[in-house]
Amino acid sequence: MPADPRLQHALERLAFSPVLLVCMDFDGTMAPLTDRAEDARALPAAGAALAGLNDLPQTRTALVSGRALASLRNVAGPDERTLLVASHGAETWLGPDARPLELDEQQRGLLTVVTETISRVVEEHPGTGLERKPAGVVLHTRRAAPDVAGTATVAALRALEAIDGVHVMRGKMVVEASVVTASKGDGLATLRDVTGATGVLFAGDDVTDETAFTALTPGDVGVKVGDGRTCADYRVPDPEDVADLLGEVLRLRREALEMPLLDRDGLGPSMDE
Ligand SMILES: [Mg+2]
């Protein structure tokens, strides 16, 4: 049960939503942060709770991540019922009929330019790394010395500023340049549409998750993981708390579904207190 009684109360109400969508960021939320991106794994309790939610009727789950789709699949090993929003919304997997991402000619040209730009920054800053994504490129500075990480970040931001049409995002020890304008908030809105969700839970730890928090509507629940400024209404310290929270959501949702007349007909508990 969350330490914050306000959060517990919000979850109790959310559990009665006719169609519940549980969306989770992955790194730093479902999974503790790791030095090597490929080593990240969801905490077992968090993964089990998400799978349990997938077993329930009128209940959907999704991962909303900055990772490329292939990378997210690799580390998350998601249940096939869990929908995926990757590359901050530029790539999605919304079921077997989903269309893969396709760049137009201009976007492909821009991707070449930003890849060369970030490659030069990486060459000049030992310990930094480059990650290619289908719609962008990422500078990783987590494994560089702190002063090198700082100068690499500034160099990348300056160089990218000079390129028209590129969408730049900063996260924890990363600078990401995307040739597709997308955000986790857009991704969350898409998920809400395709699932017909009437209530959404979203948790995330990074600055890029803020667009998703702002895409929440009254009755939804947004949970910031860890420190840092946020527009989420609630906060928990770390991924262990997220696992506990998901376990609690699963318990509450089961309970709500067992109750007769779940407010499909407006007869359940009021949602607007
Ligand atoms: Mg994260």
Boltz pocket constraint, residues with backbone or C-beta under 6 A from the ligand:
constraints:
  - pocket:
      binder: B
      contacts: [[A, 25], [A, 26], [A, 27], [A, 28], [A, 29], [A, 204], [A, 205], [A, 206]]
      max_distance: 6.0
